[in-house]
Amino acid sequence: MFGMSQESYLLLDAVVTIIGLIFLITKFKVHPFIALIIAAGFLGLTSGMPVDKIIKAFQDGFGGVLGFVGIILALGTMLGKMMAESGGADQIAQTLIRAFGKEKVQWAMMFAAFLVGIPLFFEIGFVLLIPLVFIVARRTGVSLIKIGIPLLAGLSAVHGLVPPHPGPLLAIGVFGADIGKTILYGLIVALPTAIIAGPIFGTFIAKYIPGNPSQELVDQLAREPASKDLPSFSITLITVLLPVFLMLLKTFADVALPDGHAIRNWMDMIGHPITALLLALLLSLYTFGHRQGIHSKQILKLLDASLAPTAAIILIIGAGGGFKQMLVTSGVGDVIGHMAVNAQINPILLAWLVAAVIRVATGSATVATITGAGIVVPVVGMIPGVNRELLVLATGAGSLVLSHVNDAGFWLVKQYFNMTVAETFKTWTAMETILSVVALIFIMLLSLVV
């Protein structure tokens, strides 16, 4: 078509479609859910797919993603709500602060965010922990930025690299990776990455931008909690880390026991992300609910209220899955995969680059993860020995890079920390970019030994 080979045309078609998607979201302010549907339909029509298969491909991609991730999102959000209401996150942070002391309070905030952030969305963890930043800054006299950047780094690192967060889970499904190994590798990469981008970078940048919180936010957020009866540190930790423990247990059973073994079959079910999060949520109803004096009717209201904010996220994820399926069904993914093989680009680096470009363009880590994984997945079958778990991590790392004005997180941080746009670039944007690049370096090093 137009004097081009079929492969060249499909590649050009994909580039035009993705640029159009970017413009719809950034320039014309079209909601990502609608923009992804339009982009998927355009790609299907222009790539020459039969008309009757276009809608079916989108539906298959949409349903395939939400059949798994939608349930995970709902369960994780409910667990986060119970943690927030009970004061469990406060307990983790306060315990770590006592352990580290005021001189190293920034390290305590990073570890608190790292632990609390494992089962929570970034936004939920941020809103849940930001009062502690103001309280600790007021009590210790330490710079708001020196305390806040480590907290943001801890939350962001696990958000991009560690299941059961939606980004890594989506990539696991696309690449067919093992969830237990991904958790293990994700933790190995995420912790040192968060340390470098958090306490180390935060201490450095706070010398130049100490932060000046608005008095209104201080008055609102830096109050003492109404209840002193928080869940114990051990109970909170057991509840929060139960899903991770069960998923890791599944992986160990898969390695140690043969196929068809009864214990392995049971562990495969118990360690499945849906089952693991459900069990953690049920445990939280007691540890964060009844044990803390929250009555059943109030728990029901809390769980109902927790689901409303996730509606848009679920729809965007589903539409992203539909767009990804269109890339695969139209043959675009195969063309890009062949190009990567012929160009001999390291698949891990390719996954990071694709996700990074889409992240910078759209401002959405989720869209970057879904689209990037869909583009790179054909490489898995073409290059023998590619580590699928590291492809997941590379895609997640790329989705964190260079957060700027098209990212809601950019404005969330700017407003809460009372910074100018320029100051937000120097702190938040720089931290996210350090996270992404350092994570890629650790992933490449890990690829040498796994």
Disulfide bonds with the S-S distance in Angstrom:
none
